[in-house]
Amino acid sequence: MDVVEQVARTIERYDLVSPGSAVVIGFSGGPDSLCLLHALCQLRERYGLALQAAHLHHGIRGAEADADAEFAQRMAAELGVPIAIGRRDVPKLAARWKLSLEEAARRARYGYLVGVALRAGAGHIAVGHNADDQAETVLMHWLRGAGLAGLRGMLPLTWLRDLRLEPEDEGAQGAGA
């Protein structure tokens, strides 16, 4: 079964969208998110999806991150998907929030996606992960002492809770393109 049909089966199995759903796609420009973007583009007519891509420049990798943002913009345009591109100074946020760089980047990214979804009127956010991401999640849960329920890995549907939404000029964990 190809990736598009795997995505379709997951959508149907977990009843992830209804006809006419607006979906924000977290699009880093990496292989997982590119694959997801392509798959959802191929499925948008079948499910009547209104797609919106969102890319966050974390302010960490300089010119390489600039190139990622340009690639994301170009790919979204080629696929006919509008894209919001935001920028956060994640090292500064990590210091302010007293978090690791990785955790601050994750929170900034998901907060940004929520902000884009709110502005777009989207009730869904889709992000791409692969089997290695799933294995890493299970391993990290195990190393942190999770019980059997905690070893399940990532679920196809996750509710986002406890995200702080701050104004953009505050270095938002949540709002804005």
MARBA-3410 file (N, C-alpha, C, O; in Angstrom, 1 decimal):
177
0.9,-1.2,0.0,0.0,0.0,0.0,0.9,1.2,0.0,1.9,1.3,0.7 ~ 0.6,2.2,-0.8,1.4,3.4,-0.9,1.0,4.4,0.3,0.0,4.2,1.0 ~ 1.9,5.4,0.4,1.7,6.3,1.5,0.4,7.0,1.5,-0.2,7.2,2.6 ~ 0.0,7.5,0.3,-1.3,8.2,0.2,-2.4,7.3,0.8,-3.3,7.8,1.5 ~ -2.5,6.1,0.4,-3.5,5.2,0.9,-3.4,4.9,2.4,-4.4,4.7,3.1
-2.1,4.8,2.9,-1.9,4.7,4.3,-2.5,5.9,5.1,-3.1,5.7,6.1 ~ -2.2,7.1,4.6,-2.8,8.3,5.2,-4.3,8.2,5.2,-5.0,8.6,6.1 ~ -4.9,7.9,4.0,-6.3,7.8,3.9,-6.9,6.8,4.9,-7.9,7.1,5.5 ~ -6.3,5.6,5.0,-6.8,4.6,5.9,-6.7,5.1,7.4,-7.6,4.9,8.2 ~ -5.7,5.8,7.7,-5.6,6.4,9.1,-6.6,7.5,9.3,-7.3,7.5,10.4
-6.9,8.3,8.3,-7.9,9.3,8.4,-9.3,8.7,8.7,-10.0,9.1,9.5 ~ -9.6,7.6,7.9,-10.8,6.9,8.1,-10.9,6.1,9.3,-12.0,6.1,10.0 ~ -9.9,5.4,9.7,-9.9,4.5,10.9,-10.2,5.4,12.1,-10.9,4.9,13.0 ~ -9.5,6.5,12.2,-9.6,7.3,13.4,-10.6,8.5,13.3,-10.7,9.4,14.1 ~ -11.3,8.6,12.1,-12.3,9.6,11.9,-11.7,11.0,12.1,-12.2,11.8,12.9
-10.5,11.2,11.5,-9.7,12.4,11.8,-10.3,13.7,11.2,-10.1,14.8,11.8 ~ -10.9,13.6,10.1,-11.5,14.8,9.4,-12.9,14.5,8.9,-13.3,13.4,8.7 ~ -13.7,15.6,8.8,-15.0,15.5,8.1,-14.9,16.3,6.8,-14.1,17.1,6.7 ~ -15.9,16.0,5.9,-15.9,16.8,4.7,-15.8,18.3,4.9,-16.6,18.8,5.7 ~ -14.9,18.9,4.2,-14.8,20.4,4.3,-13.9,20.8,5.4,-13.8,22.0,5.7
-13.2,19.9,6.1,-12.3,20.3,7.2,-11.2,21.2,6.7,-10.6,20.9,5.6 ~ -10.8,22.1,7.5,-9.6,22.9,7.3,-8.5,22.4,8.1,-8.6,22.1,9.3 ~ -7.4,22.1,7.5,-6.2,21.4,8.1,-5.0,22.3,7.9,-4.6,22.7,6.8 ~ -4.3,22.6,9.0,-3.0,23.2,8.9,-1.9,22.1,9.0,-2.0,21.2,9.9 ~ -1.0,22.1,8.1,0.1,21.1,8.0,1.4,21.7,8.4,1.9,22.7,7.8
1.9,21.2,9.5,3.2,21.6,10.0,4.3,21.2,8.9,4.4,20.0,8.7 ~ 4.9,22.1,8.3,5.8,21.8,7.1,7.2,22.3,7.4,7.5,23.5,7.1 ~ 8.0,21.5,7.9,9.4,21.9,8.1,10.2,21.9,6.8,11.2,22.7,6.7 ~ 9.7,21.2,5.8,10.5,21.0,4.6,11.3,19.8,4.5,11.9,19.4,3.5 ~ 11.3,19.0,5.7,12.0,17.7,5.7,11.2,16.7,5.1,10.0,16.9,4.6
11.7,15.4,5.0,11.1,14.4,4.2,9.7,14.0,4.8,8.8,13.7,4.0 ~ 9.6,13.9,6.1,8.3,13.5,6.7,7.2,14.5,6.4,6.1,14.1,6.0 ~ 7.5,15.8,6.6,6.4,16.8,6.4,6.1,16.9,4.9,5.0,17.2,4.5 ~ 7.2,16.8,4.1,7.0,16.9,2.6,6.1,15.7,2.2,5.2,15.9,1.3 ~ 6.3,14.5,2.7,5.5,13.4,2.3,4.1,13.6,2.7,3.1,13.3,2.0
3.9,14.1,4.0,2.5,14.4,4.5,1.8,15.4,3.6,0.6,15.3,3.3 ~ 2.5,16.5,3.3,1.9,17.5,2.5,1.5,17.0,1.1,0.4,17.3,0.6 ~ 2.4,16.2,0.5,2.0,15.6,-0.8,0.8,14.7,-0.7,-0.1,14.7,-1.5 ~ 0.8,13.9,0.3,-0.3,12.9,0.5,-1.6,13.7,0.7,-2.6,13.3,0.1 ~ -1.6,14.7,1.6,-2.9,15.4,1.8,-3.3,16.2,0.6,-4.5,16.4,0.4
-2.4,16.7,-0.2,-2.7,17.3,-1.4,-3.5,16.4,-2.4,-4.4,16.7,-3.0 ~ -3.0,15.1,-2.4,-3.6,14.1,-3.3,-5.0,13.7,-2.7,-5.8,13.2,-3.4 ~ -5.2,13.9,-1.4,-6.4,13.5,-0.8,-7.4,14.6,-0.6,-8.6,14.4,-0.1 ~ -7.0,15.9,-0.9,-7.9,17.0,-0.6,-9.2,17.0,-1.3,-10.2,17.4,-0.7 ~ -9.3,16.5,-2.5,-10.6,16.4,-3.2,-11.4,15.3,-2.6,-12.6,15.5,-2.4
-10.8,14.2,-2.3,-11.6,13.0,-1.7,-12.3,13.4,-0.5,-13.4,13.0,-0.2 ~ -11.6,14.2,0.4,-12.1,14.6,1.7,-12.6,16.0,1.7,-13.1,16.5,2.8 ~ -12.5,16.8,0.7,-12.9,18.2,0.6,-12.1,19.0,1.6,-12.7,19.9,2.3 ~ -10.8,18.8,1.7,-10.0,19.5,2.6,-9.6,20.9,2.2,-9.3,21.0,1.0 ~ -9.6,21.8,3.1,-8.9,23.1,2.8,-7.6,23.1,3.5,-7.5,23.0,4.8
-6.5,23.1,2.8,-5.2,22.9,3.3,-4.5,24.3,3.5,-4.7,25.2,2.7 ~ -3.7,24.4,4.6,-2.8,25.5,4.8,-1.5,25.0,5.4,-1.6,24.3,6.4 ~ -0.4,25.3,4.8,0.9,24.9,5.3,1.4,25.9,6.3,1.0,27.1,6.2 ~ 2.2,25.5,7.2,2.8,26.5,8.2,4.2,26.0,8.4,4.5,24.9,8.8 ~ 5.2,27.0,8.3,6.6,26.7,8.5,7.1,27.7,9.6,6.9,28.9,9.5
7.8,27.2,10.5,8.4,28.0,11.6,10.0,28.0,11.5,10.6,26.9,11.6 ~ 10.6,29.2,11.3,12.0,29.3,11.3,12.3,29.5,12.8,11.9,30.5,13.4 ~ 13.2,28.6,13.3,13.4,28.7,14.8,14.6,29.6,15.2,14.8,29.8,16.4 ~ 15.2,30.2,14.2,16.3,31.1,14.5,17.5,30.4,15.1,18.3,31.0,15.9 ~ 17.8,29.2,14.6,18.9,28.4,15.2,19.9,28.1,14.2,21.1,28.2,14.5
19.6,27.8,12.9,20.6,27.3,12.0,20.9,28.2,10.9,21.5,27.8,9.8 ~ 20.7,29.5,11.1,21.2,30.5,10.1,20.7,30.3,8.7,19.6,30.2,8.4 ~ 21.7,30.4,7.8,21.4,30.3,6.3,20.8,29.0,6.0,19.9,29.0,5.0 ~ 21.1,27.9,6.6,20.5,26.6,6.4,18.9,26.7,6.6,18.1,26.2,5.9 ~ 18.6,27.3,7.7,17.2,27.5,8.1,16.5,28.5,7.1,15.3,28.3,6.8
17.2,29.5,6.6,16.7,30.4,5.6,16.3,29.6,4.4,15.3,29.8,3.7 ~ 17.2,28.7,4.0,17.0,27.9,2.8,15.8,26.9,3.0,15.1,26.7,2.0 ~ 15.7,26.4,4.2,14.5,25.6,4.5,13.2,26.3,4.3,12.2,25.8,3.7 ~ 13.2,27.6,4.8,12.0,28.4,4.6,11.7,28.7,3.2,10.5,28.7,2.8 ~ 12.7,29.0,2.4,12.5,29.2,1.0,12.0,28.0,0.2,11.1,28.1,-0.6
12.6,26.8,0.6,12.1,25.6,0.0,10.6,25.3,0.4,9.9,24.9,-0.5 ~ 10.3,25.5,1.6,8.9,25.3,2.1,8.0,26.2,1.3,6.9,25.8,0.8 ~ 8.3,27.5,1.1,7.5,28.4,0.3,7.4,28.0,-1.1,6.3,28.0,-1.7 ~ 8.5,27.5,-1.7,8.4,27.1,-3.1,7.6,25.8,-3.3,6.8,25.8,-4.2 ~ 7.8,24.9,-2.4,7.0,23.6,-2.5,5.5,23.8,-2.3,4.7,23.3,-3.1
5.2,24.6,-1.3,3.7,24.9,-1.1,3.1,25.6,-2.3,2.0,25.3,-2.7 ~ 3.9,26.5,-2.9,3.4,27.2,-4.1,3.2,26.2,-5.3,2.1,26.3,-5.9 ~ 4.1,25.3,-5.4,4.0,24.3,-6.5,2.8,23.5,-6.3,2.2,23.0,-7.3 ~ 2.4,23.2,-5.1,1.3,22.3,-4.8,0.0,23.1,-4.6,-1.1,22.5,-4.4 ~ 0.1,24.4,-4.8,-1.2,25.2,-4.6,-1.7,25.3,-3.2,-2.9,25.3,-3.0
-0.8,25.2,-2.3,-1.2,25.3,-0.9,-0.7,26.6,-0.3,0.5,26.9,-0.3 ~ -1.6,27.4,0.3,-1.1,28.6,1.0,-0.2,28.3,2.1,-0.4,27.2,2.8 ~ 0.8,29.1,2.4,1.7,28.8,3.5,1.9,30.1,4.4,2.1,31.2,3.8 ~ 2.0,29.9,5.7,2.3,30.9,6.6,3.8,30.6,7.1,4.0,29.4,7.5 ~ 4.6,31.6,7.0,6.0,31.3,7.5,6.3,32.3,8.6,6.2,33.5,8.5
6.6,31.7,9.8,6.9,32.5,11.0,8.3,32.4,11.4,9.0,31.5,10.9 ~ 8.7,33.2,12.3,10.1,33.2,12.8,10.0,33.4,14.3,9.3,34.3,14.8 ~ 10.8,32.6,15.1,10.9,32.8,16.5,12.4,32.7,16.8,13.2,32.0,16.2 ~ 12.8,33.4,17.9,14.2,33.3,18.4,14.2,32.3,19.5,14.1,32.6,20.7 ~ 14.2,31.0,19.1,14.1,29.9,20.1,15.2,29.9,21.1,14.9,29.6,22.3
16.5,30.2,20.8,17.5,30.3,21.9,17.0,31.3,23.0,17.2,31.0,24.2 ~ 16.5,32.4,22.6,16.1,33.4,23.6,14.9,32.9,24.3,14.8,33.1,25.6 ~ 13.9,32.2,23.7,12.8,31.6,24.3,13.2,30.6,25.3,12.6,30.5,26.4 ~ 14.1,29.7,24.9,14.6,28.6,25.8,15.2,29.2,27.1,14.9,28.7,28.2 ~ 15.9,30.3,27.0,16.5,31.0,28.2,15.3,31.5,29.0,15.3,31.4,30.3
14.4,32.2,28.4,13.3,32.8,29.1,12.4,31.8,29.8,12.0,32.0,31.0 ~ 12.1,30.7,29.1,11.2,29.7,29.6,12.0,28.7,30.5,11.3,27.8,31.1 ~ 13.3,28.8,30.5,14.1,27.8,31.3,13.9,26.4,30.8,13.6,25.5,31.6 ~ 14.0,26.2,29.5,13.8,24.9,28.9,15.0,24.6,28.0,15.8,25.5,27.7 ~ 15.2,23.3,27.7,16.2,22.9,26.7,15.8,23.6,25.4,14.7,23.9,25.1
16.8,23.7,24.5,16.6,24.2,23.2,15.6,23.4,22.4,14.7,23.9,21.8 ~ 15.7,22.1,22.5,14.8,21.2,21.8,13.3,21.3,22.3,12.4,21.4,21.5 ~ 13.1,21.4,23.6,11.8,21.6,24.2,11.2,22.9,23.9,10.0,23.0,23.5 ~ 12.0,24.0,23.9,11.5,25.3,23.6,11.2,25.4,22.1,10.2,26.0,21.7 ~ 11.9,24.7,21.2,11.6,24.6,19.8,10.3,23.9,19.6,9.5,24.4,18.8
10.1,22.8,20.3,8.8,22.1,20.1,7.6,22.9,20.6,6.6,23.0,19.9 ~ 7.8,23.6,21.7,6.7,24.4,22.2,6.4,25.6,21.3,5.2,25.9,21.0 ~ 7.5,26.2,20.8,7.3,27.3,19.9,6.6,26.9,18.6,5.7,27.5,18.1 ~ 7.0,25.7,18.1,6.5,25.2,16.9,5.0,24.9,17.0,4.2,25.3,16.2 ~ 4.6,24.1,18.1,3.2,23.8,18.2,2.4,25.0,18.6,1.2,25.1,18.1
2.9,25.9,19.3,2.2,27.2,19.6,2.0,28.0,18.3,0.9,28.5,18.1 ~ 3.0,28.0,17.5,2.9,28.7,16.2,1.8,28.0,15.3,0.9,28.7,14.8 ~ 1.8,26.7,15.3,0.8,26.0,14.5,-0.6,26.3,15.0,-1.5,26.4,14.2 ~ -0.8,26.3,16.3,-2.1,26.6,16.9,-2.5,28.0,16.5,-3.7,28.3,16.1 ~ -1.6,29.0,16.5,-1.9,30.4,16.1,-2.3,30.4,14.7,-3.3,31.1,14.3
-1.6,29.7,13.8,-2.0,29.7,12.4,-3.4,29.1,12.2,-4.2,29.6,11.5 ~ -3.6,28.0,12.9,-4.9,27.3,12.8,-6.0,28.2,13.3,-7.1,28.3,12.7 ~ -5.8,28.9,14.4,-6.9,29.8,14.9,-7.2,30.9,13.8,-8.3,31.2,13.6 ~ -6.1,31.5,13.2,-6.3,32.6,12.2,-7.0,32.0,11.0,-7.7,32.7,10.3 ~ -6.7,30.8,10.6,-7.2,30.2,9.4,-8.6,29.5,9.6,-9.2,29.1,8.6
-9.0,29.5,10.8,-10.3,28.8,11.1,-10.2,27.3,10.9,-11.2,26.6,10.6 ~ -9.0,26.8,11.1,-8.7,25.3,11.0,-8.9,24.6,12.3,-8.5,25.1,13.3 ~ -9.6,23.5,12.3,-9.8,22.7,13.4,-8.9,21.6,13.6,-9.0,20.8,14.5 ~ -8.0,21.4,12.6,-7.0,20.3,12.6,-5.6,20.8,12.3,-5.4,21.7,11.5 ~ -4.6,20.1,13.0,-3.2,20.4,12.7,-2.6,19.0,12.4,-2.8,18.1,13.2
-2.0,18.9,11.3,-1.3,17.6,10.9,0.2,17.8,10.9,0.7,18.8,10.3 ~ 0.9,16.8,11.5,2.4,16.8,11.4,2.8,15.4,11.0,2.2,14.4,11.4 ~ 3.9,15.4,10.3,4.4,14.1,9.8,5.5,13.5,10.7,6.4,14.2,11.2 ~ 5.4,12.2,11.0,6.4,11.5,11.8,6.6,10.1,11.1,5.8,9.7,10.3 ~ 7.8,9.6,11.3,8.1,8.3,10.7,8.3,7.2,11.8,8.2,7.5,13.0
8.6,6.0,11.4,8.8,4.9,12.4,9.9,5.2,13.4,9.8,4.8,14.5 ~ 11.0,5.8,12.9,12.1,6.2,13.8,11.6,7.1,14.9,12.0,7.0,16.1 ~ 10.8,8.1,14.5,10.2,9.0,15.5,9.4,8.3,16.6,9.5,8.6,17.8 ~ 8.6,7.3,16.1,7.8,6.5,17.0,8.7,5.7,18.0,8.4,5.7,19.1 ~ 9.7,5.1,17.4,10.6,4.3,18.3,11.3,5.2,19.3,11.5,4.8,20.5
11.7,6.4,18.9,12.4,7.3,19.8,11.5,7.7,20.9,11.9,7.8,22.1 ~ 10.2,8.0,20.6,9.2,8.3,21.6,9.0,7.2,22.6,9.0,7.5,23.8 ~ 8.9,6.0,22.2,8.7,4.9,23.1,9.9,4.7,24.0,9.8,4.5,25.2 ~ 11.1,4.8,23.4,12.3,4.7,24.1,12.5,5.8,25.2,12.8,5.5,26.3 ~ 12.2,7.0,24.8,12.2,8.1,25.8,11.2,7.9,26.9,11.5,8.2,28.1
10.0,7.5,26.6,9.0,7.2,27.6,9.5,6.1,28.6,9.4,6.2,29.8 ~ 10.1,5.1,28.0,10.6,4.0,28.8,11.8,4.5,29.7,11.8,4.1,30.9 ~ 12.7,5.2,29.2,13.8,5.8,30.0,13.3,6.7,31.1,14.0,6.8,32.1 ~ 12.2,7.3,30.9,11.6,8.2,31.9,10.8,7.4,32.9,10.2,8.0,33.8 ~ 10.7,6.1,32.8,10.0,5.3,33.8,8.5,5.2,33.5,7.7,5.0,34.5
8.1,5.3,32.3,6.6,5.2,32.0,6.2,3.8,32.2,6.9,2.9,32.0 ~ 4.9,3.7,32.6,4.3,2.4,32.7,3.9,1.9,31.3,4.3,2.5,30.3 ~ 3.2,0.8,31.3,2.8,0.2,30.0,2.0,1.2,29.1,2.2,1.3,27.9 ~ 1.1,2.0,29.8,0.3,2.9,29.0,1.2,4.0,28.4,0.9,4.5,27.3 ~ 2.3,4.3,29.0,3.2,5.4,28.5,4.1,4.9,27.4,4.8,5.7,26.8
4.1,3.6,27.2,5.0,3.0,26.2,4.3,2.9,24.8,4.9,2.3,23.9 ~ 3.1,3.4,24.7,2.4,3.3,23.4,2.9,4.1,22.3,2.6,3.8,21.1 ~ 3.7,5.1,22.6,4.3,6.0,21.5,3.3,7.1,21.1,2.4,7.4,21.9 ~ 3.4,7.6,19.9,2.6,8.7,19.5,1.3,8.1,18.9,1.2,7.1,18.2 ~ 0.2,8.8,19.3,-1.1,8.4,18.8,-1.5,9.2,17.5,-0.9,10.3,17.3
-2.3,8.6,16.6,-2.7,9.3,15.4,-3.4,10.6,15.7,-3.4,11.5,14.9 ~ -4.1,10.7,16.8,-4.8,11.9,17.2,-4.4,12.4,18.6,-4.5,11.6,19.5 ~ -3.9,13.6,18.7,-3.5,14.1,20.0,-4.2,15.5,20.2,-4.3,16.3,19.3 ~ -4.7,15.7,21.4,-5.3,16.9,21.8,-4.2,17.8,22.3,-3.5,17.4,23.2 ~ -4.1,19.0,21.8,-3.1,20.0,22.3,-3.7,20.7,23.5,-4.7,21.3,23.5
-2.9,20.6,24.7,-3.4,21.2,25.9,-2.2,22.1,26.4,-1.1,21.8,26.1 ~ -2.6,23.0,27.3,-1.6,23.7,28.1,-0.6,24.5,27.3,0.5,24.7,27.7 ~ -1.0,24.9,26.1,0.0,25.8,25.3,-0.3,27.2,25.7,-1.5,27.7,25.7 ~ 0.7,27.9,26.1,0.6,29.3,26.4,0.5,30.1,25.1,1.5,30.0,24.3 ~ -0.5,30.9,24.9,-0.6,31.7,23.7,-0.2,33.1,24.2,-1.0,33.7,25.0
0.8,33.7,23.6,1.3,35.0,24.0,1.3,35.9,22.7,1.4,35.3,21.6 ~ 1.2,37.2,22.9,1.4,38.1,21.7,2.7,37.8,21.0,3.7,37.5,21.7 ~ 2.7,38.0,19.7,3.9,37.8,18.9,5.1,38.6,19.4,6.2,38.1,19.5 ~ 4.8,39.8,19.8,5.9,40.7,20.3,6.5,40.2,21.6,7.6,40.7,22.1 ~ 5.9,39.2,22.2,6.4,38.7,23.5,7.2,37.4,23.2,7.7,36.7,24.1
7.4,37.1,21.9,8.2,35.9,21.5,7.3,34.7,21.6,7.6,33.7,22.2 ~ 6.1,34.8,21.1,5.0,33.9,21.3,5.4,32.4,21.3,6.1,32.0,20.4 ~ 4.8,31.7,22.2,4.8,30.3,22.2,3.7,29.9,21.3,3.6,28.7,20.9 ~ 2.8,30.7,21.1,1.6,30.4,20.4,1.2,31.2,19.1,1.2,30.6,18.0 ~ 1.0,32.4,19.2,0.3,33.1,18.1,1.3,33.4,17.0,2.5,33.7,17.2
0.8,33.3,15.8,1.2,34.1,14.7,2.2,33.7,13.7,3.2,33.0,13.9 ~ 1.9,34.2,12.5,2.8,34.1,11.4,3.7,35.3,11.3,4.6,35.4,10.4
END
